[in-house]
Amino acid sequence: TPEAPVRSRRRMDLDQLGSSIRTVTGGIGWTETRGSTEVDLFQDLGATLGRPDFLEITTEDLEPSALFLKFMDDAARSVCAKVVTREVNGTDDTRALFIHIEPTQNPLRNADLTDRNLSALLLRYHGRTVPVGSPQLEHWRWLIRSVMQVNSIPVEAWRAVCVGLLTHPDFYSY
């Protein structure tokens, strides 16, 4: 039988990535405040991340390089910290992380709510429908168990899940 045609996975361009992050987090992007100005770091670091300058480079580099992965990790940690802060403080009704579980609920003692939340997060962040109780949730459950074993703080476990969702290739590549 002939081999199925395949192509290498590519990552989203920086505009798509910034927009996708804002979409899944309910409006939070990878930004920092400099003085009194909010700076979009995907725009600020665009040249480093392969955005064309149209003088020497005319196409955007869409390879998930080591430098891209490093910045993606930085972006995920920053964005997820902001999402957790917003949702824990209740400053907004937008729920992008604690969809079916409250930040104070222990995910290990609320397995059904944890699975429901993980299932909703995988749909929101990766576009994958995973049924509650599915074995496909096991590595996410393992991540939660691991963080809870280290510090017993539910919010930290969900922050780790958020970072994992954003740095997973299913989020930034196609």
Chimera marker file (.cmm) of the C-alpha trace (Angstrom):
<marker_set name="trace">
<marker id="1" x="0.000" y="0.000" z="0.000" r="1" g="1" b="0" radius="0.5"/>
<marker id="2" x="1.265" y="3.484" z="-0.723" r="1" g="1" b="0" radius="0.5"/>
<marker id="3" x="2.370" y="5.638" z="2.169" r="1" g="1" b="0" radius="0.5"/>
<marker id="4" x="0.016" y="8.369" z="3.228" r="1" g="1" b="0" radius="0.5"/>
<marker id="5" x="1.315" y="11.830" z="2.338" r="1" g="1" b="0" radius="0.5"/>
<marker id="6" x="2.708" y="13.653" z="5.332" r="1" g="1" b="0" radius="0.5"/>
<marker id="7" x="4.229" y="17.023" z="5.927" r="1" g="1" b="0" radius="0.5"/>
<marker id="8" x="6.243" y="18.428" z="8.786" r="1" g="1" b="0" radius="0.5"/>
<marker id="9" x="4.274" y="20.185" z="11.459" r="1" g="1" b="0" radius="0.5"/>
<marker id="10" x="4.580" y="23.943" z="11.374" r="1" g="1" b="0" radius="0.5"/>
<marker id="11" x="3.935" y="26.470" z="14.062" r="1" g="1" b="0" radius="0.5"/>
<marker id="12" x="1.518" y="29.364" z="13.887" r="1" g="1" b="0" radius="0.5"/>
<marker id="13" x="2.933" y="32.703" z="12.870" r="1" g="1" b="0" radius="0.5"/>
<marker id="14" x="3.341" y="35.267" z="15.643" r="1" g="1" b="0" radius="0.5"/>
<marker id="15" x="0.106" y="37.128" z="14.879" r="1" g="1" b="0" radius="0.5"/>
<marker id="16" x="-1.868" y="33.872" z="14.923" r="1" g="1" b="0" radius="0.5"/>
<marker id="17" x="-0.150" y="32.786" z="18.127" r="1" g="1" b="0" radius="0.5"/>
<marker id="18" x="-0.812" y="36.062" z="19.935" r="1" g="1" b="0" radius="0.5"/>
<marker id="19" x="-4.439" y="36.020" z="18.803" r="1" g="1" b="0" radius="0.5"/>
<marker id="20" x="-4.894" y="32.380" z="19.819" r="1" g="1" b="0" radius="0.5"/>
<marker id="21" x="-3.491" y="33.004" z="23.283" r="1" g="1" b="0" radius="0.5"/>
<marker id="22" x="-5.841" y="35.950" z="23.773" r="1" g="1" b="0" radius="0.5"/>
<marker id="23" x="-8.782" y="33.865" z="22.537" r="1" g="1" b="0" radius="0.5"/>
<marker id="24" x="-8.247" y="30.895" z="24.858" r="1" g="1" b="0" radius="0.5"/>
<marker id="25" x="-7.402" y="33.030" z="27.905" r="1" g="1" b="0" radius="0.5"/>
<marker id="26" x="-10.307" y="35.407" z="27.581" r="1" g="1" b="0" radius="0.5"/>
<marker id="27" x="-8.257" y="38.410" z="26.448" r="1" g="1" b="0" radius="0.5"/>
<marker id="28" x="-4.929" y="38.015" z="28.239" r="1" g="1" b="0" radius="0.5"/>
<marker id="29" x="-1.867" y="38.238" z="26.013" r="1" g="1" b="0" radius="0.5"/>
<marker id="30" x="1.883" y="38.037" z="26.470" r="1" g="1" b="0" radius="0.5"/>
<marker id="31" x="2.589" y="41.604" z="27.524" r="1" g="1" b="0" radius="0.5"/>
<marker id="32" x="4.658" y="43.559" z="29.983" r="1" g="1" b="0" radius="0.5"/>
<marker id="33" x="4.369" y="47.095" z="31.257" r="1" g="1" b="0" radius="0.5"/>
<marker id="34" x="7.243" y="49.437" z="30.482" r="1" g="1" b="0" radius="0.5"/>
<marker id="35" x="6.708" y="52.740" z="32.214" r="1" g="1" b="0" radius="0.5"/>
<marker id="36" x="3.041" y="53.357" z="31.552" r="1" g="1" b="0" radius="0.5"/>
<marker id="37" x="2.923" y="51.483" z="28.234" r="1" g="1" b="0" radius="0.5"/>
<marker id="38" x="1.689" y="47.916" z="27.748" r="1" g="1" b="0" radius="0.5"/>
<marker id="39" x="4.055" y="46.200" z="25.276" r="1" g="1" b="0" radius="0.5"/>
<marker id="40" x="3.030" y="43.108" z="23.282" r="1" g="1" b="0" radius="0.5"/>
<marker id="41" x="6.100" y="40.887" z="23.531" r="1" g="1" b="0" radius="0.5"/>
<marker id="42" x="5.286" y="38.903" z="20.378" r="1" g="1" b="0" radius="0.5"/>
<marker id="43" x="5.524" y="42.221" z="18.496" r="1" g="1" b="0" radius="0.5"/>
<marker id="44" x="8.560" y="43.418" z="20.445" r="1" g="1" b="0" radius="0.5"/>
<marker id="45" x="10.494" y="40.162" z="19.967" r="1" g="1" b="0" radius="0.5"/>
<marker id="46" x="9.184" y="39.531" z="16.453" r="1" g="1" b="0" radius="0.5"/>
<marker id="47" x="12.542" y="39.851" z="14.697" r="1" g="1" b="0" radius="0.5"/>
<marker id="48" x="14.124" y="37.373" z="17.124" r="1" g="1" b="0" radius="0.5"/>
<marker id="49" x="11.260" y="34.931" z="16.586" r="1" g="1" b="0" radius="0.5"/>
<marker id="50" x="11.527" y="34.965" z="12.794" r="1" g="1" b="0" radius="0.5"/>
<marker id="51" x="9.191" y="37.757" z="11.697" r="1" g="1" b="0" radius="0.5"/>
<marker id="52" x="10.341" y="39.071" z="8.291" r="1" g="1" b="0" radius="0.5"/>
<marker id="53" x="11.858" y="42.534" z="8.036" r="1" g="1" b="0" radius="0.5"/>
<marker id="54" x="11.261" y="42.577" z="4.235" r="1" g="1" b="0" radius="0.5"/>
<marker id="55" x="14.773" y="43.901" z="3.670" r="1" g="1" b="0" radius="0.5"/>
<marker id="56" x="16.720" y="40.713" z="4.192" r="1" g="1" b="0" radius="0.5"/>
<marker id="57" x="13.977" y="38.242" z="5.128" r="1" g="1" b="0" radius="0.5"/>
<marker id="58" x="10.666" y="38.097" z="3.275" r="1" g="1" b="0" radius="0.5"/>
<marker id="59" x="9.004" y="35.034" z="4.798" r="1" g="1" b="0" radius="0.5"/>
<marker id="60" x="8.332" y="34.249" z="8.430" r="1" g="1" b="0" radius="0.5"/>
<marker id="61" x="10.302" y="31.342" z="9.882" r="1" g="1" b="0" radius="0.5"/>
<marker id="62" x="7.672" y="28.872" z="11.083" r="1" g="1" b="0" radius="0.5"/>
<marker id="63" x="10.014" y="26.238" z="12.477" r="1" g="1" b="0" radius="0.5"/>
<marker id="64" x="9.518" y="25.527" z="16.189" r="1" g="1" b="0" radius="0.5"/>
<marker id="65" x="13.160" y="26.304" z="17.006" r="1" g="1" b="0" radius="0.5"/>
<marker id="66" x="14.719" y="26.034" z="20.450" r="1" g="1" b="0" radius="0.5"/>
<marker id="67" x="14.551" y="29.822" z="20.791" r="1" g="1" b="0" radius="0.5"/>
<marker id="68" x="10.863" y="29.814" z="19.858" r="1" g="1" b="0" radius="0.5"/>
<marker id="69" x="10.183" y="27.103" z="22.455" r="1" g="1" b="0" radius="0.5"/>
<marker id="70" x="12.039" y="29.109" z="25.109" r="1" g="1" b="0" radius="0.5"/>
<marker id="71" x="9.947" y="32.208" z="24.380" r="1" g="1" b="0" radius="0.5"/>
<marker id="72" x="6.789" y="30.087" z="24.232" r="1" g="1" b="0" radius="0.5"/>
<marker id="73" x="7.586" y="28.808" z="27.729" r="1" g="1" b="0" radius="0.5"/>
<marker id="74" x="8.135" y="32.395" z="28.935" r="1" g="1" b="0" radius="0.5"/>
<marker id="75" x="4.851" y="33.479" z="27.334" r="1" g="1" b="0" radius="0.5"/>
<marker id="76" x="2.924" y="30.572" z="28.860" r="1" g="1" b="0" radius="0.5"/>
<marker id="77" x="4.258" y="31.214" z="32.362" r="1" g="1" b="0" radius="0.5"/>
<marker id="78" x="3.461" y="34.919" z="32.159" r="1" g="1" b="0" radius="0.5"/>
<marker id="79" x="0.005" y="34.487" z="30.640" r="1" g="1" b="0" radius="0.5"/>
<marker id="80" x="-0.998" y="31.658" z="32.975" r="1" g="1" b="0" radius="0.5"/>
<marker id="81" x="0.049" y="33.654" z="36.045" r="1" g="1" b="0" radius="0.5"/>
<marker id="82" x="-2.210" y="36.492" z="34.860" r="1" g="1" b="0" radius="0.5"/>
<marker id="83" x="-5.107" y="34.112" z="34.134" r="1" g="1" b="0" radius="0.5"/>
<marker id="84" x="-4.831" y="32.525" z="37.586" r="1" g="1" b="0" radius="0.5"/>
<marker id="85" x="-4.651" y="35.928" z="39.280" r="1" g="1" b="0" radius="0.5"/>
<marker id="86" x="-7.710" y="37.173" z="37.392" r="1" g="1" b="0" radius="0.5"/>
<marker id="87" x="-9.755" y="34.066" z="38.153" r="1" g="1" b="0" radius="0.5"/>
<marker id="88" x="-8.704" y="33.702" z="41.798" r="1" g="1" b="0" radius="0.5"/>
<marker id="89" x="-9.389" y="37.381" z="42.530" r="1" g="1" b="0" radius="0.5"/>
<marker id="90" x="-12.709" y="37.206" z="40.718" r="1" g="1" b="0" radius="0.5"/>
<marker id="91" x="-12.076" y="40.471" z="38.892" r="1" g="1" b="0" radius="0.5"/>
<marker id="92" x="-13.782" y="39.144" z="35.778" r="1" g="1" b="0" radius="0.5"/>
<marker id="93" x="-16.522" y="36.646" z="34.996" r="1" g="1" b="0" radius="0.5"/>
<marker id="94" x="-14.394" y="35.196" z="32.189" r="1" g="1" b="0" radius="0.5"/>
<marker id="95" x="-13.309" y="31.675" z="33.063" r="1" g="1" b="0" radius="0.5"/>
<marker id="96" x="-10.516" y="30.293" z="30.931" r="1" g="1" b="0" radius="0.5"/>
<marker id="97" x="-8.941" y="27.929" z="33.445" r="1" g="1" b="0" radius="0.5"/>
<marker id="98" x="-11.348" y="27.189" z="36.289" r="1" g="1" b="0" radius="0.5"/>
<marker id="99" x="-14.295" y="26.268" z="34.081" r="1" g="1" b="0" radius="0.5"/>
<marker id="100" x="-15.840" y="23.408" z="36.104" r="1" g="1" b="0" radius="0.5"/>
<marker id="101" x="-13.851" y="23.584" z="39.342" r="1" g="1" b="0" radius="0.5"/>
<marker id="102" x="-13.198" y="26.350" z="41.836" r="1" g="1" b="0" radius="0.5"/>
<marker id="103" x="-9.601" y="27.502" z="42.467" r="1" g="1" b="0" radius="0.5"/>
<marker id="104" x="-9.842" y="26.451" z="46.123" r="1" g="1" b="0" radius="0.5"/>
<marker id="105" x="-11.127" y="22.920" z="45.452" r="1" g="1" b="0" radius="0.5"/>
<marker id="106" x="-8.579" y="20.156" z="45.776" r="1" g="1" b="0" radius="0.5"/>
<marker id="107" x="-8.354" y="18.480" z="42.346" r="1" g="1" b="0" radius="0.5"/>
<marker id="108" x="-7.337" y="15.172" z="43.935" r="1" g="1" b="0" radius="0.5"/>
<marker id="109" x="-10.478" y="15.020" z="46.079" r="1" g="1" b="0" radius="0.5"/>
<marker id="110" x="-12.777" y="16.117" z="43.251" r="1" g="1" b="0" radius="0.5"/>
<marker id="111" x="-11.869" y="13.673" z="40.488" r="1" g="1" b="0" radius="0.5"/>
<marker id="112" x="-15.072" y="14.154" z="38.494" r="1" g="1" b="0" radius="0.5"/>
<marker id="113" x="-14.788" y="17.958" z="38.511" r="1" g="1" b="0" radius="0.5"/>
<marker id="114" x="-11.090" y="17.692" z="37.680" r="1" g="1" b="0" radius="0.5"/>
<marker id="115" x="-11.805" y="15.469" z="34.669" r="1" g="1" b="0" radius="0.5"/>
<marker id="116" x="-14.644" y="17.747" z="33.540" r="1" g="1" b="0" radius="0.5"/>
<marker id="117" x="-12.314" y="20.741" z="33.802" r="1" g="1" b="0" radius="0.5"/>
<marker id="118" x="-9.486" y="18.985" z="31.960" r="1" g="1" b="0" radius="0.5"/>
<marker id="119" x="-11.879" y="17.891" z="29.227" r="1" g="1" b="0" radius="0.5"/>
<marker id="120" x="-13.136" y="21.469" z="28.806" r="1" g="1" b="0" radius="0.5"/>
<marker id="121" x="-9.573" y="22.833" z="28.781" r="1" g="1" b="0" radius="0.5"/>
<marker id="122" x="-8.448" y="20.391" z="26.088" r="1" g="1" b="0" radius="0.5"/>
<marker id="123" x="-11.372" y="21.441" z="23.932" r="1" g="1" b="0" radius="0.5"/>
<marker id="124" x="-10.707" y="25.137" z="24.535" r="1" g="1" b="0" radius="0.5"/>
<marker id="125" x="-6.908" y="25.102" z="24.156" r="1" g="1" b="0" radius="0.5"/>
<marker id="126" x="-6.315" y="22.223" z="21.714" r="1" g="1" b="0" radius="0.5"/>
<marker id="127" x="-9.660" y="21.810" z="19.974" r="1" g="1" b="0" radius="0.5"/>
<marker id="128" x="-9.796" y="18.156" z="21.048" r="1" g="1" b="0" radius="0.5"/>
<marker id="129" x="-12.912" y="16.534" z="22.432" r="1" g="1" b="0" radius="0.5"/>
<marker id="130" x="-11.840" y="14.159" z="25.194" r="1" g="1" b="0" radius="0.5"/>
<marker id="131" x="-14.581" y="12.472" z="27.228" r="1" g="1" b="0" radius="0.5"/>
<marker id="132" x="-14.584" y="12.731" z="31.009" r="1" g="1" b="0" radius="0.5"/>
<marker id="133" x="-12.882" y="9.650" z="32.461" r="1" g="1" b="0" radius="0.5"/>
<marker id="134" x="-10.900" y="9.011" z="29.268" r="1" g="1" b="0" radius="0.5"/>
<marker id="135" x="-7.406" y="7.502" z="29.516" r="1" g="1" b="0" radius="0.5"/>
<marker id="136" x="-6.287" y="10.449" z="27.333" r="1" g="1" b="0" radius="0.5"/>
<marker id="137" x="-6.587" y="12.638" z="30.432" r="1" g="1" b="0" radius="0.5"/>
<marker id="138" x="-4.115" y="10.541" z="32.414" r="1" g="1" b="0" radius="0.5"/>
<marker id="139" x="-0.954" y="12.553" z="31.696" r="1" g="1" b="0" radius="0.5"/>
<marker id="140" x="-2.803" y="15.749" z="32.693" r="1" g="1" b="0" radius="0.5"/>
<marker id="141" x="-4.005" y="14.038" z="35.890" r="1" g="1" b="0" radius="0.5"/>
<marker id="142" x="-0.406" y="12.958" z="36.526" r="1" g="1" b="0" radius="0.5"/>
<marker id="143" x="0.734" y="16.584" z="36.185" r="1" g="1" b="0" radius="0.5"/>
<marker id="144" x="-1.865" y="17.692" z="38.724" r="1" g="1" b="0" radius="0.5"/>
<marker id="145" x="-0.908" y="14.886" z="41.137" r="1" g="1" b="0" radius="0.5"/>
<marker id="146" x="2.781" y="15.756" z="40.798" r="1" g="1" b="0" radius="0.5"/>
<marker id="147" x="2.299" y="19.444" z="41.581" r="1" g="1" b="0" radius="0.5"/>
<marker id="148" x="-0.068" y="18.678" z="44.453" r="1" g="1" b="0" radius="0.5"/>
<marker id="149" x="2.496" y="16.283" z="45.926" r="1" g="1" b="0" radius="0.5"/>
<marker id="150" x="5.147" y="19.009" z="45.868" r="1" g="1" b="0" radius="0.5"/>
<marker id="151" x="3.173" y="21.920" z="47.337" r="1" g="1" b="0" radius="0.5"/>
<marker id="152" x="-0.498" y="20.952" z="47.952" r="1" g="1" b="0" radius="0.5"/>
<marker id="153" x="-1.785" y="24.209" z="46.429" r="1" g="1" b="0" radius="0.5"/>
<marker id="154" x="-4.609" y="23.592" z="43.920" r="1" g="1" b="0" radius="0.5"/>
<marker id="155" x="-4.032" y="26.882" z="42.099" r="1" g="1" b="0" radius="0.5"/>
<marker id="156" x="-0.422" y="25.910" z="41.402" r="1" g="1" b="0" radius="0.5"/>
<marker id="157" x="-1.542" y="22.587" z="39.918" r="1" g="1" b="0" radius="0.5"/>
<marker id="158" x="-3.926" y="24.348" z="37.542" r="1" g="1" b="0" radius="0.5"/>
<marker id="159" x="-1.278" y="26.937" z="36.643" r="1" g="1" b="0" radius="0.5"/>
<marker id="160" x="0.995" y="24.047" z="35.645" r="1" g="1" b="0" radius="0.5"/>
<marker id="161" x="-1.820" y="22.605" z="33.515" r="1" g="1" b="0" radius="0.5"/>
<marker id="162" x="-2.264" y="25.995" z="31.837" r="1" g="1" b="0" radius="0.5"/>
<marker id="163" x="1.463" y="26.218" z="31.051" r="1" g="1" b="0" radius="0.5"/>
<marker id="164" x="1.402" y="22.642" z="29.756" r="1" g="1" b="0" radius="0.5"/>
<marker id="165" x="-1.575" y="23.369" z="27.497" r="1" g="1" b="0" radius="0.5"/>
<marker id="166" x="0.053" y="26.464" z="25.981" r="1" g="1" b="0" radius="0.5"/>
<marker id="167" x="3.483" y="24.878" z="25.474" r="1" g="1" b="0" radius="0.5"/>
<marker id="168" x="2.092" y="21.644" z="24.030" r="1" g="1" b="0" radius="0.5"/>
<marker id="169" x="2.610" y="21.304" z="20.252" r="1" g="1" b="0" radius="0.5"/>
<marker id="170" x="-1.150" y="20.777" z="19.810" r="1" g="1" b="0" radius="0.5"/>
<marker id="171" x="-1.613" y="24.426" z="20.805" r="1" g="1" b="0" radius="0.5"/>
<marker id="172" x="0.954" y="26.227" z="18.639" r="1" g="1" b="0" radius="0.5"/>
<marker id="173" x="1.357" y="23.919" z="15.657" r="1" g="1" b="0" radius="0.5"/>
<marker id="174" x="-0.738" y="22.579" z="12.828" r="1" g="1" b="0" radius="0.5"/>
<link id1="1" id2="2" r="1" g="1" b="0" radius="0.2"/>
<link id1="2" id2="3" r="1" g="1" b="0" radius="0.2"/>
<link id1="3" id2="4" r="1" g="1" b="0" radius="0.2"/>
<link id1="4" id2="5" r="1" g="1" b="0" radius="0.2"/>
<link id1="5" id2="6" r="1" g="1" b="0" radius="0.2"/>
<link id1="6" id2="7" r="1" g="1" b="0" radius="0.2"/>
<link id1="7" id2="8" r="1" g="1" b="0" radius="0.2"/>
<link id1="8" id2="9" r="1" g="1" b="0" radius="0.2"/>
<link id1="9" id2="10" r="1" g="1" b="0" radius="0.2"/>
<link id1="10" id2="11" r="1" g="1" b="0" radius="0.2"/>
<link id1="11" id2="12" r="1" g="1" b="0" radius="0.2"/>
<link id1="12" id2="13" r="1" g="1" b="0" radius="0.2"/>
<link id1="13" id2="14" r="1" g="1" b="0" radius="0.2"/>
<link id1="14" id2="15" r="1" g="1" b="0" radius="0.2"/>
<link id1="15" id2="16" r="1" g="1" b="0" radius="0.2"/>
<link id1="16" id2="17" r="1" g="1" b="0" radius="0.2"/>
<link id1="17" id2="18" r="1" g="1" b="0" radius="0.2"/>
<link id1="18" id2="19" r="1" g="1" b="0" radius="0.2"/>
<link id1="19" id2="20" r="1" g="1" b="0" radius="0.2"/>
<link id1="20" id2="21" r="1" g="1" b="0" radius="0.2"/>
<link id1="21" id2="22" r="1" g="1" b="0" radius="0.2"/>
<link id1="22" id2="23" r="1" g="1" b="0" radius="0.2"/>
<link id1="23" id2="24" r="1" g="1" b="0" radius="0.2"/>
<link id1="24" id2="25" r="1" g="1" b="0" radius="0.2"/>
<link id1="25" id2="26" r="1" g="1" b="0" radius="0.2"/>
<link id1="26" id2="27" r="1" g="1" b="0" radius="0.2"/>
<link id1="27" id2="28" r="1" g="1" b="0" radius="0.2"/>
<link id1="28" id2="29" r="1" g="1" b="0" radius="0.2"/>
<link id1="29" id2="30" r="1" g="1" b="0" radius="0.2"/>
<link id1="30" id2="31" r="1" g="1" b="0" radius="0.2"/>
<link id1="31" id2="32" r="1" g="1" b="0" radius="0.2"/>
<link id1="32" id2="33" r="1" g="1" b="0" radius="0.2"/>
<link id1="33" id2="34" r="1" g="1" b="0" radius="0.2"/>
<link id1="34" id2="35" r="1" g="1" b="0" radius="0.2"/>
<link id1="35" id2="36" r="1" g="1" b="0" radius="0.2"/>
<link id1="36" id2="37" r="1" g="1" b="0" radius="0.2"/>
<link id1="37" id2="38" r="1" g="1" b="0" radius="0.2"/>
<link id1="38" id2="39" r="1" g="1" b="0" radius="0.2"/>
<link id1="39" id2="40" r="1" g="1" b="0" radius="0.2"/>
<link id1="40" id2="41" r="1" g="1" b="0" radius="0.2"/>
<link id1="41" id2="42" r="1" g="1" b="0" radius="0.2"/>
<link id1="42" id2="43" r="1" g="1" b="0" radius="0.2"/>
<link id1="43" id2="44" r="1" g="1" b="0" radius="0.2"/>
<link id1="44" id2="45" r="1" g="1" b="0" radius="0.2"/>
<link id1="45" id2="46" r="1" g="1" b="0" radius="0.2"/>
<link id1="46" id2="47" r="1" g="1" b="0" radius="0.2"/>
<link id1="47" id2="48" r="1" g="1" b="0" radius="0.2"/>
<link id1="48" id2="49" r="1" g="1" b="0" radius="0.2"/>
<link id1="49" id2="50" r="1" g="1" b="0" radius="0.2"/>
<link id1="50" id2="51" r="1" g="1" b="0" radius="0.2"/>
<link id1="51" id2="52" r="1" g="1" b="0" radius="0.2"/>
<link id1="52" id2="53" r="1" g="1" b="0" radius="0.2"/>
<link id1="53" id2="54" r="1" g="1" b="0" radius="0.2"/>
<link id1="54" id2="55" r="1" g="1" b="0" radius="0.2"/>
<link id1="55" id2="56" r="1" g="1" b="0" radius="0.2"/>
<link id1="56" id2="57" r="1" g="1" b="0" radius="0.2"/>
<link id1="57" id2="58" r="1" g="1" b="0" radius="0.2"/>
<link id1="58" id2="59" r="1" g="1" b="0" radius="0.2"/>
<link id1="59" id2="60" r="1" g="1" b="0" radius="0.2"/>
<link id1="60" id2="61" r="1" g="1" b="0" radius="0.2"/>
<link id1="61" id2="62" r="1" g="1" b="0" radius="0.2"/>
<link id1="62" id2="63" r="1" g="1" b="0" radius="0.2"/>
<link id1="63" id2="64" r="1" g="1" b="0" radius="0.2"/>
<link id1="64" id2="65" r="1" g="1" b="0" radius="0.2"/>
<link id1="65" id2="66" r="1" g="1" b="0" radius="0.2"/>
<link id1="66" id2="67" r="1" g="1" b="0" radius="0.2"/>
<link id1="67" id2="68" r="1" g="1" b="0" radius="0.2"/>
<link id1="68" id2="69" r="1" g="1" b="0" radius="0.2"/>
<link id1="69" id2="70" r="1" g="1" b="0" radius="0.2"/>
<link id1="70" id2="71" r="1" g="1" b="0" radius="0.2"/>
<link id1="71" id2="72" r="1" g="1" b="0" radius="0.2"/>
<link id1="72" id2="73" r="1" g="1" b="0" radius="0.2"/>
<link id1="73" id2="74" r="1" g="1" b="0" radius="0.2"/>
<link id1="74" id2="75" r="1" g="1" b="0" radius="0.2"/>
<link id1="75" id2="76" r="1" g="1" b="0" radius="0.2"/>
<link id1="76" id2="77" r="1" g="1" b="0" radius="0.2"/>
<link id1="77" id2="78" r="1" g="1" b="0" radius="0.2"/>
<link id1="78" id2="79" r="1" g="1" b="0" radius="0.2"/>
<link id1="79" id2="80" r="1" g="1" b="0" radius="0.2"/>
<link id1="80" id2="81" r="1" g="1" b="0" radius="0.2"/>
<link id1="81" id2="82" r="1" g="1" b="0" radius="0.2"/>
<link id1="82" id2="83" r="1" g="1" b="0" radius="0.2"/>
<link id1="83" id2="84" r="1" g="1" b="0" radius="0.2"/>
<link id1="84" id2="85" r="1" g="1" b="0" radius="0.2"/>
<link id1="85" id2="86" r="1" g="1" b="0" radius="0.2"/>
<link id1="86" id2="87" r="1" g="1" b="0" radius="0.2"/>
<link id1="87" id2="88" r="1" g="1" b="0" radius="0.2"/>
<link id1="88" id2="89" r="1" g="1" b="0" radius="0.2"/>
<link id1="89" id2="90" r="1" g="1" b="0" radius="0.2"/>
<link id1="90" id2="91" r="1" g="1" b="0" radius="0.2"/>
<link id1="91" id2="92" r="1" g="1" b="0" radius="0.2"/>
<link id1="92" id2="93" r="1" g="1" b="0" radius="0.2"/>
<link id1="93" id2="94" r="1" g="1" b="0" radius="0.2"/>
<link id1="94" id2="95" r="1" g="1" b="0" radius="0.2"/>
<link id1="95" id2="96" r="1" g="1" b="0" radius="0.2"/>
<link id1="96" id2="97" r="1" g="1" b="0" radius="0.2"/>
<link id1="97" id2="98" r="1" g="1" b="0" radius="0.2"/>
<link id1="98" id2="99" r="1" g="1" b="0" radius="0.2"/>
<link id1="99" id2="100" r="1" g="1" b="0" radius="0.2"/>
<link id1="100" id2="101" r="1" g="1" b="0" radius="0.2"/>
<link id1="101" id2="102" r="1" g="1" b="0" radius="0.2"/>
<link id1="102" id2="103" r="1" g="1" b="0" radius="0.2"/>
<link id1="103" id2="104" r="1" g="1" b="0" radius="0.2"/>
<link id1="104" id2="105" r="1" g="1" b="0" radius="0.2"/>
<link id1="105" id2="106" r="1" g="1" b="0" radius="0.2"/>
<link id1="106" id2="107" r="1" g="1" b="0" radius="0.2"/>
<link id1="107" id2="108" r="1" g="1" b="0" radius="0.2"/>
<link id1="108" id2="109" r="1" g="1" b="0" radius="0.2"/>
<link id1="109" id2="110" r="1" g="1" b="0" radius="0.2"/>
<link id1="110" id2="111" r="1" g="1" b="0" radius="0.2"/>
<link id1="111" id2="112" r="1" g="1" b="0" radius="0.2"/>
<link id1="112" id2="113" r="1" g="1" b="0" radius="0.2"/>
<link id1="113" id2="114" r="1" g="1" b="0" radius="0.2"/>
<link id1="114" id2="115" r="1" g="1" b="0" radius="0.2"/>
<link id1="115" id2="116" r="1" g="1" b="0" radius="0.2"/>
<link id1="116" id2="117" r="1" g="1" b="0" radius="0.2"/>
<link id1="117" id2="118" r="1" g="1" b="0" radius="0.2"/>
<link id1="118" id2="119" r="1" g="1" b="0" radius="0.2"/>
<link id1="119" id2="120" r="1" g="1" b="0" radius="0.2"/>
<link id1="120" id2="121" r="1" g="1" b="0" radius="0.2"/>
<link id1="121" id2="122" r="1" g="1" b="0" radius="0.2"/>
<link id1="122" id2="123" r="1" g="1" b="0" radius="0.2"/>
<link id1="123" id2="124" r="1" g="1" b="0" radius="0.2"/>
<link id1="124" id2="125" r="1" g="1" b="0" radius="0.2"/>
<link id1="125" id2="126" r="1" g="1" b="0" radius="0.2"/>
<link id1="126" id2="127" r="1" g="1" b="0" radius="0.2"/>
<link id1="127" id2="128" r="1" g="1" b="0" radius="0.2"/>
<link id1="128" id2="129" r="1" g="1" b="0" radius="0.2"/>
<link id1="129" id2="130" r="1" g="1" b="0" radius="0.2"/>
<link id1="130" id2="131" r="1" g="1" b="0" radius="0.2"/>
<link id1="131" id2="132" r="1" g="1" b="0" radius="0.2"/>
<link id1="132" id2="133" r="1" g="1" b="0" radius="0.2"/>
<link id1="133" id2="134" r="1" g="1" b="0" radius="0.2"/>
<link id1="134" id2="135" r="1" g="1" b="0" radius="0.2"/>
<link id1="135" id2="136" r="1" g="1" b="0" radius="0.2"/>
<link id1="136" id2="137" r="1" g="1" b="0" radius="0.2"/>
<link id1="137" id2="138" r="1" g="1" b="0" radius="0.2"/>
<link id1="138" id2="139" r="1" g="1" b="0" radius="0.2"/>
<link id1="139" id2="140" r="1" g="1" b="0" radius="0.2"/>
<link id1="140" id2="141" r="1" g="1" b="0" radius="0.2"/>
<link id1="141" id2="142" r="1" g="1" b="0" radius="0.2"/>
<link id1="142" id2="143" r="1" g="1" b="0" radius="0.2"/>
<link id1="143" id2="144" r="1" g="1" b="0" radius="0.2"/>
<link id1="144" id2="145" r="1" g="1" b="0" radius="0.2"/>
<link id1="145" id2="146" r="1" g="1" b="0" radius="0.2"/>
<link id1="146" id2="147" r="1" g="1" b="0" radius="0.2"/>
<link id1="147" id2="148" r="1" g="1" b="0" radius="0.2"/>
<link id1="148" id2="149" r="1" g="1" b="0" radius="0.2"/>
<link id1="149" id2="150" r="1" g="1" b="0" radius="0.2"/>
<link id1="150" id2="151" r="1" g="1" b="0" radius="0.2"/>
<link id1="151" id2="152" r="1" g="1" b="0" radius="0.2"/>
<link id1="152" id2="153" r="1" g="1" b="0" radius="0.2"/>
<link id1="153" id2="154" r="1" g="1" b="0" radius="0.2"/>
<link id1="154" id2="155" r="1" g="1" b="0" radius="0.2"/>
<link id1="155" id2="156" r="1" g="1" b="0" radius="0.2"/>
<link id1="156" id2="157" r="1" g="1" b="0" radius="0.2"/>
<link id1="157" id2="158" r="1" g="1" b="0" radius="0.2"/>
<link id1="158" id2="159" r="1" g="1" b="0" radius="0.2"/>
<link id1="159" id2="160" r="1" g="1" b="0" radius="0.2"/>
<link id1="160" id2="161" r="1" g="1" b="0" radius="0.2"/>
<link id1="161" id2="162" r="1" g="1" b="0" radius="0.2"/>
<link id1="162" id2="163" r="1" g="1" b="0" radius="0.2"/>
<link id1="163" id2="164" r="1" g="1" b="0" radius="0.2"/>
<link id1="164" id2="165" r="1" g="1" b="0" radius="0.2"/>
<link id1="165" id2="166" r="1" g="1" b="0" radius="0.2"/>
<link id1="166" id2="167" r="1" g="1" b="0" radius="0.2"/>
<link id1="167" id2="168" r="1" g="1" b="0" radius="0.2"/>
<link id1="168" id2="169" r="1" g="1" b="0" radius="0.2"/>
<link id1="169" id2="170" r="1" g="1" b="0" radius="0.2"/>
<link id1="170" id2="171" r="1" g="1" b="0" radius="0.2"/>
<link id1="171" id2="172" r="1" g="1" b="0" radius="0.2"/>
<link id1="172" id2="173" r="1" g="1" b="0" radius="0.2"/>
<link id1="173" id2="174" r="1" g="1" b="0" radius="0.2"/>
</marker_set>
